[in-house]
Amino acid sequence: MVVEEAADRFIYELLKNGVYYVKDEGEIKKLLEAAVTEDFVINKSWRQERQ
């Protein structure tokens, strides 16, 4: 299927460029809860803590 091939190529390029790629639903949820507020705004305090 063309869509799957495009997605596979896109993921390959992301990984090739050092992107942190996550497939695990639980890990995605943890990252989302840490990085984004309930209003879907970037959690700036979390970003500052990580730098």
N, C-alpha and C positions, 0 to 999 in steps of 0.2 A: 504494500500500500504506500502511496506517495507521501502521505502525511507522516507515517511512521518513519520513513526514510529521511524526511526533512528533519523530524524531531531528533532522530539518532545523530544526524550530521551536526545539528545545532548543539546537542549535548557534547559531542566529541570536541567541537570548537571551544566550548566553554571550558571543558577540562584541560584542553591543550593550553589555554591561556590562564590557568591557575585559579579558576573559579571554584569556590567551595560548593560542591553539588551534593544535595541531600535528597534521598528517595524515601527514607524512613518517615512515615507519617507522624510518629511520636516526636522525633527530633525536629521535624518541620514545625510542629505545634509549639514546642519549647522555644525555638528561635523566634517564631512569630510573636509569642507572648512577651518575650524579652525585648524585642526590637520595636514593637508597635503598640500604641496605647489602645484602649477600648474604642476610641473614636477613630482608629486607623490613621493616627498621626505618628511620625517617627518619634521614638522615645529618646529624646536628646540627652537625658541624664544617663541612660545606658551607654550611649555612644561615647560620652565623655569619660565614663568609668573605664571603658575598654581601651582608650588611647594611652 
